[in-house]
Amino acid sequence: MKEVLLPILIGIVLIVLGVLNMKGNISSLHWYHRQRVSEEDRIPFGRKVGLGTIIVGCALIIKACTSFAAKMMDLPVLEKAGSVVLVVGLIGGLALMTYAMFKYNKGIF
């Protein structure tokens, strides 16, 4: 049960942080990003980074739920489907965040 609850809790935290970022509150991001993003770009930057964070959080929650369902129903195909969702969510979310950092920050570091 611990292997299900921990990813769900991490996913919920990521979703909450993503929502805060989307509203323009980028205080959860590294100081470098807060300094380099102009005031007028703060909202679009926060929306893109926040959406990427929400995608990663949702992918974690879906993976945890499919893993739990796979064990309960003895269907290994659900475990594989959850893994695919996780990989696609991680790649998509991180790609969106990286795009935003390059666009509004001119780099990730």
C-alpha positions in Angstrom: 0.0 0.0 0.0 2.9 2.3 0.7 4.1 1.9 -2.9 0.7 3.3 -4.0 0.2 6.1 -1.4 3.7 7.7 -1.8 3.4 8.4 -5.6 -0.1 9.6 -5.1 1.0 12.1 -2.4 3.9 13.3 -4.5 1.6 13.7 -7.5 -0.8 15.7 -5.4 2.0 18.0 -4.2 3.2 18.4 -7.8 -0.3 19.3 -9.0 -0.7 21.9 -6.2 2.7 23.4 -7.1 1.8 23.4 -10.7 -1.5 25.3 -10.0 0.4 27.9 -7.9 2.9 28.3 -10.8 0.1 28.7 -13.3 -1.3 31.6 -11.3 2.0 33.4 -11.5 3.5 32.4 -8.2 6.9 31.1 -9.3 8.4 31.2 -5.8 8.7 27.4 -5.8 11.2 27.6 -8.7 14.9 28.0 -8.4 16.1 31.6 -7.6 17.8 31.7 -11.0 14.5 31.5 -12.8 12.8 34.1 -10.6 15.6 36.5 -11.3 15.9 36.0 -15.0 12.2 36.0 -16.0 10.8 39.5 -16.5 7.7 40.7 -14.7 5.6 40.6 -17.9 6.7 37.1 -18.7 6.1 35.8 -15.2 2.5 34.6 -16.0 3.2 32.9 -19.3 6.3 31.3 -17.9 4.4 30.1 -14.8 1.6 28.7 -16.9 3.9 26.6 -19.0 6.1 25.4 -16.2 3.0 24.8 -14.0 1.3 22.8 -16.8 4.4 20.7 -17.2 4.4 20.1 -13.4 0.7 19.2 -13.4 1.3 16.7 -16.2 4.1 15.0 -14.3 1.9 14.9 -11.1 -1.0 13.4 -13.0 1.2 10.8 -14.6 2.5 9.7 -11.2 -1.0 9.4 -9.8 -2.2 7.4 -12.9 0.8 5.1 -12.6 0.1 4.4 -8.9 -3.6 3.7 -9.5 -2.9 1.4 -12.5 -0.3 -0.5 -10.4 -2.7 -0.9 -7.6 -5.5 -2.1 -10.0 -3.0 -4.5 -11.7 -2.2 -6.1 -8.4 -5.8 -6.3 -7.3 -7.1 -7.8 -10.6 -3.9 -9.7 -11.5 -3.7 -7.9 -14.9 0.0 -7.2 -15.7 -1.1 -5.3 -18.8 -2.4 -2.5 -16.5 1.1 -2.2 -15.0 2.6 -1.8 -18.4 -0.1 0.7 -19.4 0.7 2.7 -16.3 4.4 2.7 -17.1 3.7 4.0 -20.6 1.6 6.8 -19.1 4.3 7.6 -16.7 7.0 7.8 -19.3 4.9 9.8 -21.7 3.9 12.2 -18.9 7.4 12.6 -17.7 8.8 13.3 -21.1 5.9 15.6 -22.0 5.9 17.5 -18.8 9.7 17.9 -18.7 9.8 19.0 -22.3 7.2 21.7 -21.7 9.1 23.0 -18.6 12.4 23.0 -20.6 10.7 24.8 -23.5 9.4 27.5 -21.1 12.8 27.9 -19.5 14.6 28.3 -22.8 11.9 30.7 -24.1 11.6 33.0 -21.1 15.0 32.4 -19.4 17.3 31.8 -22.3 18.5 28.5 -20.7 17.9 26.1 -17.9 20.8 27.2 -15.8 
